[in-house]
Amino acid sequence: MEKKKFELEYILKVSSRLLYNHVSTPDGLQRWFAYQVERNKDNEYTFVWEQSEQKARVLDHKKNEFIRYQWEDSPDSFFEFRLRPDELTNEMALLITDHAEEDEIGENTDLWDSQVQELKRVLGC
């Protein structure tokens, strides 16, 4: 089946620098996204969960603005974290773009909701 792109938005009261650190570095990602995260010299990340492991590489990034990853086993799709500040409220929008089969988008959205709740807890917001 073909994967469809979907986008989610979450509002956090945190600086772009701190949030970018949590979506782009092994230490940051390990605090909320995966049990263990390692990065090699080729900018390839290994994400480890309880019973699984996946590799992804960074396709593109701009410090404190966005980072885009591509799963090794899914070359036709990506997932991206984009940061958008709101100057009036001092809040940060975390925009997540991901891909899933149409019948799995709801389940994946629930998973992202859960993961971002953990991110908010870790960041204290």
VENSUL-V892183 format. One record per residue. N is the residue number from 1. RES is the residue in one letter. PSI is psi as a letter, one per 20 degrees, with the letter a starting at -180 (* if undefined). OMEGA is omega as a letter, one per 30 degrees, with the letter a starting at -180 (999 if undefined). D_CENTER is the distance of its C-alpha to the mean C-alpha in whole Angstrom. Layout:
((N;RES;PSI;OMEGA;D_CENTER) (N;RES;PSI;OMEGA;D_CENTER))
This chain:
((1;M;q;l;23) (2;E;p;l;21) (3;K;q;l;18) (4;K;q;l;17) (5;K;p;l;14) (6;F;q;a;13) (7;E;q;l;12) (8;L;q;l;11) (9;E;p;l;12) (10;Y;q;l;12) (11;I;p;l;14) (12;L;q;l;14) (13;K;n;a;17) (14;V;q;l;16) (15;S;q;l;16) (16;S;h;a;14) (17;R;g;a;15) (18;L;g;a;14) (19;L;g;l;11) (20;Y;g;l;10) (21;N;h;a;11) (22;H;i;l;9) (23;V;i;a;6) (24;S;i;a;8) (25;T;q;l;11) (26;P;g;a;12) (27;D;g;l;13) (28;G;g;a;11) (29;L;h;l;8) (30;Q;h;a;11) (31;R;i;a;12) (32;W;h;a;10) (33;F;g;a;8) (34;A;q;a;10) (35;Y;g;l;14) (36;Q;q;l;14) (37;V;p;l;13) (38;E;q;l;15) (39;R;p;l;15) (40;N;a;a;18) (41;K;h;a;20) (42;D;j;a;19) (43;N;k;l;15) (44;E;p;a;15) (45;Y;q;l;12) (46;T;p;l;14) (47;F;p;a;12) (48;V;p;l;14) (49;W;a;a;15) (50;E;g;a;18) (51;Q;j;a;20) (52;S;r;l;17) (53;E;p;l;16) (54;Q;q;l;14) (55;K;q;l;14) (56;A;q;l;12) (57;R;q;l;13) (58;V;p;l;12) (59;L;h;a;13) (60;D;q;l;13) (61;H;q;l;12) (62;K;o;a;14) (63;K;p;l;14) (64;N;j;l;13) (65;E;g;l;13) (66;F;r;l;10) (67;I;p;a;8) (68;R;p;a;8) (69;Y;q;l;8) (70;Q;p;l;11) (71;W;p;a;12) (72;E;h;a;15) (73;D;j;a;17) (74;S;m;a;16) (75;P;i;a;17) (76;D;j;a;17) (77;S;r;a;14) (78;F;r;l;10) (79;F;q;a;7) (80;E;q;l;6) (81;F;p;l;5) (82;R;p;a;9) (83;L;p;l;11) (84;R;o;a;14) (85;P;q;l;17) (86;D;o;a;20) (87;E;h;a;23) (88;L;h;a;25) (89;T;i;a;23) (90;N;k;l;21) (91;E;r;l;18) (92;M;p;l;15) (93;A;p;l;13) (94;L;o;l;9) (95;L;p;a;9) (96;I;p;l;6) (97;T;p;a;8) (98;D;r;l;9) (99;H;q;l;12) (100;A;q;l;14) (101;E;q;a;18) (102;E;g;a;20) (103;D;i;l;21) (104;E;i;a;18) (105;I;g;l;16) (106;G;g;l;17) (107;E;g;l;16) (108;N;h;l;12) (109;T;g;l;12) (110;D;h;l;14) (111;L;g;l;12) (112;W;g;l;9) (113;D;g;l;11) (114;S;g;a;12) (115;Q;g;a;9) (116;V;h;l;9) (117;Q;g;l;13) (118;E;g;l;12) (119;L;g;l;10) (120;K;g;l;13) (121;R;g;a;16) (122;V;h;a;15) (123;L;i;l;15) (124;G;k;l;18) (125;C;*;999;17))
